[in-house]
């Protein structure tokens, strides 16, 4: 396994979030690979994405997108009882709502997940190349 292909991007503001959003645009996410660890206030998304940030755009890679300090998660138009359902991530944005942020993960077919967080703390961590 060639380590140099694996990157880790950490976002703590809108600019960083937009970089992660651009990297994840078009990524494939399975419903059973979306996890909210309420006690730890961590929301995890495992995604299969193209390496858009390098010349390796035709390569698919498995990445974990981790959101921290998440107080609440709402989803819409996602069949949570269908673990094999595949979603395609279009992008991410956020709204500042009083003292909190609402990070929106937008998927095709008008599906989305809204994360209520105290601060923006998002990590995109490549795991390995996908087959």
Rosetta blueprint (number, residue, H / E / L):
1 X L
2 X L
3 X H
4 X H
5 X H
6 X L
7 X L
8 X E
9 X E
10 X E
11 X E
12 X L
13 X L
14 X H
15 X H
16 X H
17 X H
18 X H
19 X H
20 X H
21 X H
22 X H
23 X H
24 X H
25 X L
26 X L
27 X L
28 X E
29 X E
30 X E
31 X H
32 X H
33 X H
34 X E
35 X E
36 X E
37 X E
38 X H
39 X H
40 X H
41 X L
42 X E
43 X E
44 X E
45 X E
46 X E
47 X E
48 X E
49 X E
50 X E
51 X L
52 X L
53 X L
54 X L
55 X L
56 X L
57 X L
58 X L
59 X L
60 X E
61 X E
62 X E
63 X E
64 X E
65 X E
66 X E
67 X E
68 X E
69 X L
70 X E
71 X E
72 X E
73 X E
74 X E
75 X E
76 X E
77 X L
78 X L
79 X L
80 X L
81 X L
82 X L
83 X L
84 X L
85 X L
86 X E
87 X E
88 X E
89 X E
90 X E
91 X E
92 X E
93 X E
94 X E
95 X E
96 X E
97 X E
98 X L
99 X L
100 X E
101 X E
102 X E
103 X E
104 X E
105 X E
106 X E
107 X E
108 X L
109 X L
110 X L
111 X L
112 X E
113 X E
114 X E
115 X E
116 X E
117 X E
118 X L
119 X L
120 X L
121 X L
122 X E
123 X E
124 X E
125 X E
126 X E
127 X E
128 X E
129 X E
130 X L
131 X L
